Amino acid sequence: MTTDTHRFGNQVLNLSFFGGTVLFWLVSSGVWVSPGLAKHVGNLPTSVPNLGDGISDRAQLPTFSSIEPETTETVESGERETTEQESSETTPETTPETIEVTETLPPPPPLSNPEPVSEENRLEQLEEMLPPLGYPETLSQVSPSDEFNRHYLGREDVIAVSVTNFPNLAFQSAIDSDGNIVVPLFGKLRVVGLTLEAAQDLIQKVLNEFVIDPEVVVSLLSTPAVQITVSGEVFRPGYYPLPAGTQPNQALTAAGGTTTIADLRTILIRRKSVVNNSIIEREIDLLTPLQNGTTPSELNLRDGDAIIVRKLEVGNTTDYDRQLVARSNLAQQQISVRVLSYPNGTIGNLTLANGSTFIDALTAISPNPDDADLDSIALIRFDPEQGKAVTQKLDGEKLLKGDVSQNVPLQDEDVIVVGRSLIAKISAALSVVTRPFNDFLGFRRFFEEIPELF
């Protein structure tokens, strides 16, 4: 590579030949520029620091817009030597002026100034970076399924700590309202929000400052009662304080059981994540263990959990065994059946055990066989898929004679109508309903107003 030095006023330019390519070295700005990039030279900053030797710190950079684009030529080594010799014979020998650059140029200024951050926004950014109160400062990354299967230490949890070879350091401690325990020799230590394994490592780390290679084992002795929310298709939705270790099926029983339109296959558990303070979900199936006669998978409910029992979707009930669910302890324990009967002057409700059948209702009614028209009985039920009342004709006399086909299972809010004339009046009233029932409430209101029509 050969180099020639030229000066343009206060600007110094080095021309270097390297592999057939001319490179321009702008000494004042510290930039290599090839002729093919000459169009960018005009965009260089025009203000440079004082480099000494008479060069101004406000020197204007020349723009080499007239330089032709870079071309590549193949030159044999012999021709290159001849050209260089001819150039040395025709060009008078001159001593180029040498300028030493000792200062490091600063980086170019930013294209635009960032917008100023107000004190309020700065505080908000700081709060987003900090973990929420009551949770560990170092948050691990775990999937929701893993988090549901782990126990994270909470306030009022009681743990037992043993230290191998140092029995005097063993202790039991309840986590206080600030999330701390008291460790011998060390003092208060924050463990709330940690797993048992993480708490074990942390205690071992602090004890290592006082004894040599302590081996710490942490176990959970007890946890406090929890308060959960049960909503959806349950008999008594609401808030329930429950013992520690309560399972979802036990929570449903505490809420009075599920309704006849509940779907036990898609029960949703919602929980506030200890890892990132978000809401995580897990769907559980309680119907399959019921059908197989097995115990549901263990899932200890945590304080603040929410259980949501979804409604059976329209068209998704063909393989759903309602009668099996009704006889289980997961469903509501009692159902209400309305009875309309002329012979005994009875217009009222029957309270039966969930899972009862038509023979149970017939026994509770105790109709007089001589007066009652037992061969003409109608069972009217609200069908949520069709959004209307459907009627099934039953024969009580055949049932009493042993025809089990007449012994249909009953559901909550069923209506039993005894007698041909009464069935005809009810059917006529249903036929003039101009708007379909939207839910069980509309169906119930219709039969509450029936006595006023007759």
PEGIQUI-V389740 format. One record per residue. N is the residue number from 1. RES is the residue in one letter. OMEGA is omega in whole degrees, 0 to 359 (NA if undefined). NEAR is the number of other C-alpha atoms within 8 Angstrom. Layout:
N:RES:OMEGA:NEAR ; N:RES:OMEGA:NEAR
This chain:
1:M:176:6 ; 2:T:185:6 ; 3:T:171:8 ; 4:D:181:8 ; 5:T:179:10 ; 6:H:179:9 ; 7:R:175:8 ; 8:F:184:7 ; 9:G:178:5 ; 10:N:183:9 ; 11:Q:181:14 ; 12:V:182:12 ; 13:L:173:12 ; 14:N:176:12 ; 15:L:182:12 ; 16:S:178:12 ; 17:F:182:11 ; 18:F:178:9 ; 19:G:179:5 ; 20:G:181:8 ; 21:T:179:10 ; 22:V:177:10 ; 23:L:178:12 ; 24:F:177:12 ; 25:W:178:12 ; 26:L:185:13 ; 27:V:184:11 ; 28:S:182:9 ; 29:S:177:7 ; 30:G:184:8 ; 31:V:170:7 ; 32:W:180:8 ; 33:V:175:11 ; 34:S:180:11 ; 35:P:179:12 ; 36:G:178:8 ; 37:L:185:8 ; 38:A:181:13 ; 39:K:180:9 ; 40:H:184:7 ; 41:V:181:12 ; 42:G:179:10 ; 43:N:180:5 ; 44:L:178:7 ; 45:P:183:6 ; 46:T:179:8 ; 47:S:180:8 ; 48:V:179:11 ; 49:P:177:7 ; 50:N:182:7 ; 51:L:180:12 ; 52:G:177:6 ; 53:D:173:5 ; 54:G:181:6 ; 55:I:184:11 ; 56:S:177:9 ; 57:D:176:9 ; 58:R:182:8 ; 59:A:178:11 ; 60:Q:181:7 ; 61:L:178:9 ; 62:P:177:7 ; 63:T:185:8 ; 64:F:182:9 ; 65:S:183:6 ; 66:S:181:4 ; 67:I:181:7 ; 68:E:177:6 ; 69:P:182:6 ; 70:E:176:8 ; 71:T:181:5 ; 72:T:178:6 ; 73:E:177:5 ; 74:T:183:5 ; 75:V:178:6 ; 76:E:183:6 ; 77:S:180:6 ; 78:G:179:6 ; 79:E:180:8 ; 80:R:179:9 ; 81:E:179:8 ; 82:T:181:8 ; 83:T:181:8 ; 84:E:179:8 ; 85:Q:178:8 ; 86:E:180:8 ; 87:S:181:8 ; 88:S:179:9 ; 89:E:185:7 ; 90:T:183:6 ; 91:T:179:6 ; 92:P:183:6 ; 93:E:178:5 ; 94:T:179:4 ; 95:T:182:4 ; 96:P:178:7 ; 97:E:183:5 ; 98:T:178:4 ; 99:I:180:5 ; 100:E:178:4 ; 101:V:184:6 ; 102:T:182:5 ; 103:E:176:5 ; 104:T:183:4 ; 105:L:179:8 ; 106:P:178:4 ; 107:P:180:4 ; 108:P:181:5 ; 109:P:178:4 ; 110:P:181:5 ; 111:L:180:4 ; 112:S:180:4 ; 113:N:178:5 ; 114:P:180:4 ; 115:E:180:4 ; 116:P:179:4 ; 117:V:180:6 ; 118:S:180:6 ; 119:E:180:6 ; 120:E:179:6 ; 121:N:179:8 ; 122:R:178:9 ; 123:L:179:8 ; 124:E:178:8 ; 125:Q:179:8 ; 126:L:180:8 ; 127:E:179:8 ; 128:E:180:7 ; 129:M:184:6 ; 130:L:177:7 ; 131:P:179:10 ; 132:P:182:6 ; 133:L:179:4 ; 134:G:180:8 ; 135:Y:184:10 ; 136:P:181:10 ; 137:E:178:6 ; 138:T:185:4 ; 139:L:177:7 ; 140:S:180:5 ; 141:Q:178:5 ; 142:V:179:7 ; 143:S:179:6 ; 144:P:181:9 ; 145:S:177:7 ; 146:D:183:8 ; 147:E:177:10 ; 148:F:183:9 ; 149:N:181:7 ; 150:R:174:7 ; 151:H:177:8 ; 152:Y:184:10 ; 153:L:178:11 ; 154:G:179:9 ; 155:R:182:11 ; 156:E:170:10 ; 157:D:178:13 ; 158:V:181:12 ; 159:I:175:12 ; 160:A:183:12 ; 161:V:175:11 ; 162:S:182:11 ; 163:V:182:12 ; 164:T:179:8 ; 165:N:177:5 ; 166:F:184:8 ; 167:P:180:8 ; 168:N:180:4 ; 169:L:178:8 ; 170:A:182:10 ; 171:F:171:9 ; 172:Q:183:8 ; 173:S:172:9 ; 174:A:179:10 ; 175:I:185:15 ; 176:D:184:9 ; 177:S:178:7 ; 178:D:179:8 ; 179:G:184:12 ; 180:N:167:12 ; 181:I:179:13 ; 182:V:182:9 ; 183:V:178:10 ; 184:P:180:7 ; 185:L:184:6 ; 186:F:183:9 ; 187:G:184:8 ; 188:K:180:8 ; 189:L:183:9 ; 190:R:182:8 ; 191:V:182:12 ; 192:V:180:14 ; 193:G:179:11 ; 194:L:170:11 ; 195:T:178:10 ; 196:L:180:12 ; 197:E:180:8 ; 198:A:177:8 ; 199:A:178:11 ; 200:Q:179:11 ; 201:D:182:9 ; 202:L:180:8 ; 203:I:179:10 ; 204:Q:180:11 ; 205:K:183:8 ; 206:V:178:9 ; 207:L:179:11 ; 208:N:177:10 ; 209:E:185:7 ; 210:F:179:7 ; 211:V:185:7 ; 212:I:174:6 ; 213:D:176:5 ; 214:P:176:12 ; 215:E:188:7 ; 216:V:174:12 ; 217:V:181:8 ; 218:V:177:12 ; 219:S:181:8 ; 220:L:180:10 ; 221:L:182:8 ; 222:S:176:7 ; 223:T:182:9 ; 224:P:176:8 ; 225:A:182:9 ; 226:V:173:12 ; 227:Q:183:12 ; 228:I:177:15 ; 229:T:176:12 ; 230:V:182:16 ; 231:S:181:11 ; 232:G:186:9 ; 233:E:173:13 ; 234:V:186:16 ; 235:F:180:10 ; 236:R:178:7 ; 237:P:179:11 ; 238:G:179:8 ; 239:Y:183:8 ; 240:Y:170:10 ; 241:P:186:8 ; 242:L:180:10 ; 243:P:177:8 ; 244:A:180:11 ; 245:G:180:6 ; 246:T:179:10 ; 247:Q:181:10 ; 248:P:181:10 ; 249:N:176:8 ; 250:Q:177:8 ; 251:A:178:11 ; 252:L:177:13 ; 253:T:178:13 ; 254:A:179:8 ; 255:A:177:13 ; 256:G:180:12 ; 257:G:181:15 ; 258:T:179:15 ; 259:T:182:11 ; 260:T:180:9 ; 261:I:179:8 ; 262:A:177:12 ; 263:D:181:10 ; 264:L:182:10 ; 265:R:187:9 ; 266:T:178:10 ; 267:I:186:14 ; 268:L:175:12 ; 269:I:178:12 ; 270:R:185:11 ; 271:R:175:11 ; 272:K:185:10 ; 273:S:174:10 ; 274:V:185:9 ; 275:V:183:10 ; 276:N:175:7 ; 277:N:178:8 ; 278:S:178:8 ; 279:I:178:8 ; 280:I:185:9 ; 281:E:173:9 ; 282:R:180:10 ; 283:E:181:8 ; 284:I:180:9 ; 285:D:178:10 ; 286:L:181:11 ; 287:L:182:9 ; 288:T:176:8 ; 289:P:179:11 ; 290:L:179:10 ; 291:Q:183:8 ; 292:N:181:6 ; 293:G:180:6 ; 294:T:180:7 ; 295:T:178:6 ; 296:P:178:6 ; 297:S:183:4 ; 298:E:176:5 ; 299:L:181:8 ; 300:N:178:9 ; 301:L:181:12 ; 302:R:180:10 ; 303:D:181:8 ; 304:G:179:10 ; 305:D:176:13 ; 306:A:177:11 ; 307:I:181:13 ; 308:I:179:11 ; 309:V:184:16 ; 310:R:178:12 ; 311:K:175:9 ; 312:L:180:9 ; 313:E:179:6 ; 314:V:180:7 ; 315:G:182:6 ; 316:N:184:8 ; 317:T:186:8 ; 318:T:182:5 ; 319:D:182:5 ; 320:Y:184:6 ; 321:D:181:6 ; 322:R:183:7 ; 323:Q:177:8 ; 324:L:179:8 ; 325:V:182:12 ; 326:A:181:13 ; 327:R:182:9 ; 328:S:178:7 ; 329:N:177:10 ; 330:L:182:11 ; 331:A:176:15 ; 332:Q:190:15 ; 333:Q:181:9 ; 334:Q:175:8 ; 335:I:179:12 ; 336:S:180:11 ; 337:V:179:14 ; 338:R:181:12 ; 339:V:175:13 ; 340:L:184:12 ; 341:S:178:12 ; 342:Y:189:9 ; 343:P:180:9 ; 344:N:183:6 ; 345:G:186:6 ; 346:T:170:9 ; 347:I:185:9 ; 348:G:185:7 ; 349:N:172:8 ; 350:L:175:10 ; 351:T:184:8 ; 352:L:175:11 ; 353:A:178:8 ; 354:N:186:13 ; 355:G:179:10 ; 356:S:179:10 ; 357:T:184:10 ; 358:F:180:11 ; 359:I:177:8 ; 360:D:179:9 ; 361:A:181:11 ; 362:L:178:10 ; 363:T:180:7 ; 364:A:179:7 ; 365:I:181:6 ; 366:S:181:6 ; 367:P:176:9 ; 368:N:182:7 ; 369:P:181:7 ; 370:D:183:4 ; 371:D:186:7 ; 372:A:177:10 ; 373:D:189:10 ; 374:L:180:11 ; 375:D:179:9 ; 376:S:178:12 ; 377:I:180:16 ; 378:A:173:12 ; 379:L:182:12 ; 380:I:185:12 ; 381:R:176:10 ; 382:F:179:12 ; 383:D:183:9 ; 384:P:180:9 ; 385:E:180:6 ; 386:Q:181:5 ; 387:G:180:11 ; 388:K:178:10 ; 389:A:177:11 ; 390:V:185:8 ; 391:T:177:8 ; 392:Q:180:7 ; 393:K:180:8 ; 394:L:179:10 ; 395:D:182:11 ; 396:G:180:12 ; 397:E:178:8 ; 398:K:180:10 ; 399:L:181:13 ; 400:L:178:7 ; 401:K:174:6 ; 402:G:178:6 ; 403:D:184:9 ; 404:V:178:6 ; 405:S:179:6 ; 406:Q:185:11 ; 407:N:183:10 ; 408:V:176:7 ; 409:P:180:9 ; 410:L:177:9 ; 411:Q:178:10 ; 412:D:180:10 ; 413:E:173:11 ; 414:D:178:13 ; 415:V:177:11 ; 416:I:180:12 ; 417:V:183:13 ; 418:V:177:16 ; 419:G:182:13 ; 420:R:184:9 ; 421:S:180:6 ; 422:L:178:12 ; 423:I:180:12 ; 424:A:180:8 ; 425:K:179:8 ; 426:I:179:8 ; 427:S:178:8 ; 428:A:179:8 ; 429:A:179:8 ; 430:L:182:8 ; 431:S:180:6 ; 432:V:177:6 ; 433:V:185:7 ; 434:T:182:4 ; 435:R:180:4 ; 436:P:178:7 ; 437:F:178:10 ; 438:N:184:9 ; 439:D:180:9 ; 440:F:182:9 ; 441:L:177:7 ; 442:G:177:9 ; 443:F:181:11 ; 444:R:180:9 ; 445:R:180:8 ; 446:F:183:8 ; 447:F:173:8 ; 448:E:181:7 ; 449:E:181:8 ; 450:I:181:8 ; 451:P:180:8 ; 452:E:181:5 ; 453:L:183:5 ; 454:F:NA:4
